[in-house]
């Protein structure tokens, strides 16, 4: 399931609550017989990925991300279809008043907020999935564990949760309820102490089969790659494409460390660029890091807006779509050894990248509208501070 923008999430939540929402309706469109469209005619059953051009009712549209079954012209300015205008020779449509933009995000489009949910107790406390605030669009369950079979992973609720009375049936029901709100729950692989080896065809097959199995068993929407001890981009790409074939439109995120994107030849950089057609978002960890080079070749230290924007620029210049770039920060100082910033700086960094406004010393060479979002480690740590990160960034 591909994550949807905040406007759609809010609409789904209101609909679930039975709220009445007034939606301006488009008036009838009178097509011109002489219209000539460059895009292929839109089909409701077809799958489209970012950049695909289609035509519908004598208008051209471009997909911003993966989609199927969403009719062009109905998803709004912040939806999946970018309206490129009338086809050559077509009469312009007459529409009602434009809808207001969604609230809450710092840029032209609202952001996706990803948070990690602890399947363990590290002192920040445990919680049931139903306690996660609606501000979190993608909930990454941390973590799947390696088994005795190379490449294979498995998952089970930790004793800290089951011992408190949280059952597997309740966990699965909570996933269903979150998905009904238009949000995603994915399984994360790795973490600081997690090691999963995917380095050949056999381990790639074992990895993909186990991920698909967990998606079937628990209803997870996809997978987060958070392997901090190295990856082999070729076999991992094979594994992820196998998951994509079995689960078209799955949510696929990654959380590399800053060192992983210092070079285009880095393993994470290669994997991200080579799989960008199925990639949801890269939430780089801008914490527990030393000083790093920005895209301008200058050295930046963590804890500063230039560190965020200067390093995010590397991903953008490498060819990732702005919607695939996210900023990962700790929710509170206790959540990481170093790198904590006030959540308002995350908003400032996104605004800088999108509009070139509010930047520090580093200013990108161009604006990148539609930055994908932000991530925090973690939802549990955020709870210890009254969900300040989610309230500020989400």
C-alpha positions as CSV (number, residue, x, y, z in Angstrom):
1,X,0.0,0.0,0.0
2,X,1.5,3.3,-1.1
3,X,1.4,6.0,1.6
4,X,-1.0,8.8,0.8
5,X,-0.6,12.6,1.4
6,X,-1.9,14.1,4.6
7,X,-4.9,15.7,2.9
8,X,-6.2,12.3,1.9
9,X,-5.4,10.9,5.4
10,X,-7.4,13.6,7.1
11,X,-10.3,13.0,4.7
12,X,-10.2,9.3,5.5
13,X,-10.1,9.9,9.2
14,X,-13.0,12.3,9.1
15,X,-15.0,9.9,7.0
16,X,-14.3,7.1,9.5
17,X,-15.5,9.4,12.3
18,X,-18.7,10.2,10.3
19,X,-17.8,13.8,9.9
20,X,-19.5,15.8,7.1
21,X,-17.0,17.4,4.7
22,X,-18.0,19.8,2.0
23,X,-16.2,19.1,-1.2
24,X,-16.3,21.5,-4.2
25,X,-17.6,19.6,-7.3
26,X,-16.2,20.0,-10.7
27,X,-18.8,21.1,-13.3
28,X,-19.4,19.2,-16.5
29,X,-16.5,19.2,-19.0
30,X,-17.2,19.9,-22.7
31,X,-14.5,18.1,-24.7
32,X,-13.3,19.4,-28.0
33,X,-13.4,16.9,-30.9
34,X,-10.1,18.3,-32.1
35,X,-8.2,17.6,-28.9
36,X,-4.8,15.9,-29.3
37,X,-3.2,14.3,-26.2
38,X,0.4,13.2,-25.8
39,X,-0.3,10.9,-22.8
40,X,-1.8,7.4,-23.2
41,X,-5.5,7.2,-22.2
42,X,-5.9,6.6,-18.5
43,X,-7.1,3.1,-17.5
44,X,-8.6,2.4,-14.1
45,X,-6.9,-1.1,-13.8
46,X,-3.4,0.0,-14.9
47,X,-0.5,0.6,-12.6
48,X,1.3,4.0,-13.0
49,X,4.6,5.1,-11.5
50,X,6.1,8.5,-10.9
51,X,6.6,10.4,-14.2
52,X,4.0,8.5,-16.3
53,X,1.9,10.6,-18.6
54,X,-1.8,9.9,-19.2
55,X,-4.7,11.7,-20.7
56,X,-8.3,11.8,-19.3
57,X,-11.2,13.8,-20.5
58,X,-9.0,15.8,-22.9
59,X,-6.5,16.8,-20.2
60,X,-2.9,15.7,-19.6
61,X,-1.8,14.4,-16.2
62,X,1.6,13.2,-14.8
63,X,1.8,10.7,-11.9
64,X,3.8,11.9,-8.9
65,X,4.2,8.4,-7.4
66,X,2.9,4.9,-7.8
67,X,-0.9,4.7,-8.2
68,X,-3.7,2.6,-9.5
69,X,-7.4,3.2,-9.6
70,X,-7.2,6.9,-8.8
71,X,-9.0,8.9,-11.4
72,X,-7.0,11.9,-12.8
73,X,-8.7,15.2,-12.0
74,X,-10.2,13.9,-8.8
75,X,-7.2,13.7,-6.5
76,X,-6.7,17.5,-6.0
77,X,-3.6,19.7,-6.2
78,X,-1.9,17.7,-3.5
79,X,-2.9,14.3,-4.9
80,X,-1.1,11.8,-7.0
81,X,-2.0,13.3,-10.4
82,X,-0.3,16.6,-11.5
83,X,-2.7,18.4,-13.9
84,X,-0.6,19.5,-16.9
85,X,-3.4,21.3,-18.6
86,X,-5.7,20.8,-21.6
87,X,-4.7,18.7,-24.5
88,X,-3.9,20.6,-27.7
89,X,-7.2,21.8,-29.2
90,X,-9.3,21.0,-26.1
91,X,-11.5,23.6,-24.4
92,X,-10.5,24.4,-20.8
93,X,-12.7,22.8,-18.2
94,X,-14.9,24.8,-15.9
95,X,-14.4,24.0,-12.2
96,X,-15.7,25.1,-8.9
97,X,-13.7,27.0,-6.4
98,X,-10.2,25.5,-5.6
99,X,-9.9,23.6,-2.4
100,X,-7.7,24.9,0.4
101,X,-4.3,23.3,0.8
102,X,-3.8,20.8,3.6
103,X,-2.5,22.1,6.9
104,X,0.4,21.0,9.0
105,X,3.3,20.8,6.6
106,X,6.1,23.4,6.1
107,X,6.2,23.3,2.3
108,X,4.0,23.4,-0.8
109,X,2.9,19.8,-0.1
110,X,2.5,18.2,3.2
111,X,5.0,15.7,4.4
112,X,4.9,12.1,5.3
113,X,5.9,11.5,8.9
114,X,7.6,8.1,9.6
115,X,8.1,6.9,13.2
116,X,9.6,3.7,14.6
117,X,7.6,1.7,17.1
118,X,9.5,-0.3,19.7
119,X,8.9,-4.1,19.9
120,X,11.1,-4.0,23.0
121,X,11.5,-1.9,26.1
122,X,14.7,0.2,26.2
123,X,13.5,2.5,29.0
124,X,11.3,4.7,26.9
125,X,8.3,2.5,27.6
126,X,6.2,0.3,25.4
127,X,2.8,1.0,23.8
128,X,0.2,-0.7,21.8
129,X,-0.1,0.3,18.1
130,X,-3.5,1.8,18.7
131,X,-1.8,4.5,20.9
132,X,0.3,5.9,18.1
133,X,-0.9,9.4,17.1
134,X,-2.6,9.9,13.8
135,X,0.2,12.3,12.8
136,X,2.4,9.3,12.0
137,X,1.7,8.3,8.4
138,X,4.1,5.4,8.3
139,X,4.7,3.3,11.4
140,X,7.9,1.2,11.2
141,X,7.7,-1.8,13.5
142,X,11.2,-2.3,14.9
143,X,12.5,-4.9,14.3
144,X,12.3,-8.2,12.4
145,X,15.0,-10.6,13.6
146,X,17.4,-12.8,11.6
147,X,16.8,-16.5,11.9
148,X,19.2,-19.4,11.5
149,X,18.6,-19.4,7.8
150,X,20.9,-16.8,6.0
151,X,18.8,-13.9,4.7
152,X,15.6,-15.0,6.4
153,X,13.9,-12.8,9.0
154,X,11.0,-13.4,11.4
155,X,8.9,-11.4,13.8
156,X,7.0,-12.0,17.0
157,X,5.7,-9.6,19.7
158,X,8.2,-9.0,22.5
159,X,7.6,-10.3,26.0
160,X,7.5,-6.7,27.2
161,X,4.3,-6.3,25.3
162,X,2.7,-9.7,25.6
163,X,3.5,-9.7,29.3
164,X,1.5,-6.5,29.6
165,X,-1.5,-8.2,28.0
166,X,-1.1,-7.1,24.3
167,X,-2.0,-10.1,22.2
168,X,-1.0,-10.9,18.6
169,X,-4.6,-10.8,17.6
170,X,-4.9,-7.3,19.0
171,X,-1.7,-6.3,17.2
172,X,-3.1,-7.5,13.9
173,X,-6.4,-5.7,14.5
174,X,-4.6,-2.5,15.3
175,X,-2.7,-2.8,11.9
176,X,-6.1,-3.2,10.2
177,X,-7.5,-0.1,12.0
178,X,-4.5,2.0,11.1
179,X,-4.7,1.0,7.5
180,X,-8.4,1.9,7.4
181,X,-7.3,5.5,8.2
182,X,-5.0,5.6,5.2
183,X,-1.8,5.1,7.1
184,X,0.8,2.4,6.7
185,X,2.5,-0.1,9.1
186,X,5.7,-1.7,7.8
187,X,8.2,-4.1,9.2
188,X,11.8,-2.7,9.8
189,X,14.8,-4.9,9.3
190,X,18.1,-4.1,11.1
191,X,18.7,-1.4,13.6
192,X,21.8,-0.7,15.6
193,X,22.2,-4.4,16.7
194,X,20.4,-6.2,13.8
195,X,22.5,-8.0,11.2
196,X,20.9,-9.7,8.2
197,X,23.1,-10.9,5.4
198,X,21.7,-10.7,1.8
199,X,24.7,-11.3,-0.4
200,X,23.7,-13.8,-3.2
201,X,20.7,-15.3,-4.9
202,X,19.9,-17.7,-2.2
203,X,19.9,-15.2,0.6
204,X,18.0,-12.7,-1.6
205,X,15.3,-15.3,-2.1
206,X,15.2,-16.2,1.6
207,X,14.9,-12.5,2.5
208,X,12.1,-11.7,0.0
209,X,10.1,-14.8,0.9
210,X,10.2,-14.1,4.6
211,X,9.2,-10.4,4.1
212,X,6.3,-11.5,1.9
213,X,5.4,-14.1,4.5
214,X,5.3,-11.5,7.3
215,X,3.2,-9.1,5.1
216,X,0.7,-12.0,4.6
217,X,0.7,-13.0,8.3
218,X,0.5,-9.6,9.9
219,X,-0.8,-7.4,7.2
220,X,2.3,-5.2,7.0
221,X,2.3,-2.8,4.1
222,X,6.0,-3.2,3.3
223,X,9.5,-3.1,4.6
224,X,12.0,-0.6,5.9
225,X,15.7,-1.3,5.3
226,X,17.7,-0.1,8.3
227,X,20.7,-2.4,8.1
228,X,23.6,-0.4,9.7
229,X,26.3,-2.9,9.2
230,X,26.5,-2.9,5.4
231,X,24.4,-4.1,2.5
232,X,25.2,-5.7,-0.8
233,X,23.1,-3.5,-3.3
234,X,22.8,-6.1,-6.0
235,X,21.3,-9.0,-4.1
236,X,19.2,-6.6,-2.0
237,X,17.8,-5.1,-5.1
238,X,16.9,-8.5,-6.4
239,X,15.2,-9.3,-3.1
240,X,13.2,-6.0,-3.0
241,X,12.1,-6.4,-6.6
242,X,10.9,-9.9,-5.8
243,X,8.8,-8.4,-2.9
244,X,7.5,-5.8,-5.4
245,X,6.5,-8.5,-7.8
246,X,4.6,-10.4,-5.1
247,X,3.1,-7.2,-3.5
248,X,2.8,-4.5,-6.2
249,X,2.7,-1.0,-4.7
250,X,4.3,-2.1,-1.4
251,X,5.8,0.6,0.9
252,X,9.6,0.4,0.8
253,X,11.6,2.8,2.9
254,X,15.2,2.9,4.0
255,X,17.1,4.6,6.8
256,X,20.8,4.9,5.9
257,X,23.4,6.5,8.0
258,X,25.0,9.8,6.7
259,X,28.2,8.0,5.8
260,X,26.2,5.7,3.5
261,X,25.4,8.6,1.1
262,X,28.8,10.4,1.0
263,X,29.6,8.8,-2.3
264,X,27.4,7.8,-5.3
265,X,29.3,4.5,-5.2
266,X,28.2,3.8,-1.6
267,X,26.0,0.7,-1.2
268,X,22.9,2.5,0.1
269,X,23.3,5.2,-2.6
270,X,23.4,2.6,-5.3
271,X,20.5,0.7,-3.9
272,X,18.3,3.8,-3.6
273,X,19.0,5.1,-7.1
274,X,18.7,1.7,-8.7
275,X,15.4,1.0,-7.1
276,X,13.9,4.5,-7.2
277,X,11.0,3.2,-9.4
278,X,9.7,1.2,-6.4
279,X,11.2,3.3,-3.5
280,X,8.9,5.2,-1.2
281,X,11.3,7.3,0.8
282,X,14.9,7.5,2.1
283,X,14.9,8.7,5.7
284,X,18.6,9.3,6.3
285,X,19.7,9.3,10.0
286,X,21.1,12.8,10.6
287,X,22.3,11.8,14.1
288,X,24.9,9.7,15.8
289,X,27.2,11.0,13.0
290,X,30.4,12.9,12.7
291,X,30.9,15.8,10.5
292,X,30.1,15.1,6.8
293,X,30.5,16.6,3.4
294,X,27.6,18.4,1.8
295,X,26.8,18.4,-1.9
296,X,28.9,21.5,-2.2
297,X,32.0,19.8,-0.9
298,X,32.0,21.7,2.4
299,X,32.2,20.1,5.8
300,X,29.1,20.4,8.0
301,X,28.6,19.3,11.6
302,X,25.5,17.6,12.9
303,X,23.0,19.6,14.9
304,X,22.8,22.4,12.4
305,X,20.4,23.2,9.5
306,X,23.2,23.2,7.0
307,X,24.0,19.6,8.0
308,X,20.4,18.6,7.1
309,X,20.1,20.6,3.8
310,X,23.7,20.1,2.6
311,X,23.5,16.3,2.9
312,X,19.9,16.0,1.7
313,X,21.1,17.8,-1.4
314,X,23.4,14.8,-2.2
315,X,20.4,12.5,-2.5
316,X,18.6,15.0,-4.7
317,X,21.5,15.5,-7.0
318,X,22.0,11.7,-7.2
319,X,18.6,11.5,-8.9
320,X,16.1,10.8,-6.2
321,X,12.7,12.5,-6.6
322,X,12.2,15.2,-3.9
323,X,9.2,13.0,-2.6
324,X,11.7,10.3,-1.9
325,X,13.9,12.4,0.4
326,X,13.2,12.5,4.1
327,X,15.0,13.9,7.2
328,X,15.5,11.5,10.1
329,X,16.1,12.9,13.5
330,X,15.8,11.8,17.2
331,X,12.5,12.7,18.9
332,X,14.3,13.7,22.1
333,X,17.9,14.1,23.3
334,X,17.8,10.7,25.1
335,X,16.9,8.9,21.9
336,X,20.4,9.2,20.4
337,X,23.9,9.7,21.4
338,X,24.2,13.0,19.4
339,X,22.5,15.0,16.7
340,X,19.3,16.1,18.4
341,X,17.8,19.3,17.0
342,X,14.6,21.2,17.9
343,X,11.9,19.8,15.6
344,X,11.3,23.3,14.3
345,X,14.6,23.0,12.6
346,X,13.3,20.0,10.6
347,X,10.5,22.2,9.3
348,X,13.0,25.0,8.5
349,X,15.2,22.5,6.6
350,X,12.3,21.2,4.5
351,X,11.3,24.8,3.8
352,X,14.8,25.7,2.7
353,X,15.0,22.7,0.3
354,X,11.6,23.4,-1.1
355,X,11.6,27.2,-1.4
356,X,15.2,28.3,-0.8
357,X,13.8,30.4,2.1
358,X,14.9,30.2,5.8
359,X,18.2,28.5,4.9
360,X,21.4,28.7,6.9
361,X,24.8,29.3,5.3
362,X,24.1,26.6,2.8
363,X,21.5,27.4,0.1
364,X,20.8,24.7,-2.6
365,X,21.4,25.7,-6.2
366,X,17.8,25.1,-6.9
367,X,14.5,24.6,-5.1
368,X,13.1,21.1,-4.7
369,X,9.3,21.4,-4.2
370,X,7.6,18.3,-2.6
371,X,10.2,17.0,-0.2
372,X,8.9,13.7,1.0
373,X,8.9,14.1,4.7
374,X,10.6,13.4,8.0
375,X,11.3,10.4,10.3
376,X,12.0,10.2,14.0
377,X,13.5,7.6,16.3
378,X,11.1,7.0,17.7
379,X,7.4,7.1,18.4
380,X,8.1,5.7,21.9
381,X,10.7,8.4,22.6
382,X,8.4,11.0,21.2
383,X,5.7,9.9,23.7
384,X,8.1,10.8,26.6
385,X,7.9,14.4,25.5
386,X,4.2,14.6,24.8
387,X,4.6,13.9,21.1
388,X,6.3,17.2,20.5
389,X,8.1,15.9,17.4
390,X,4.8,14.7,15.8
391,X,2.9,17.8,16.8
392,X,5.6,20.1,15.3
393,X,6.6,18.2,12.1
394,X,3.6,16.0,11.4
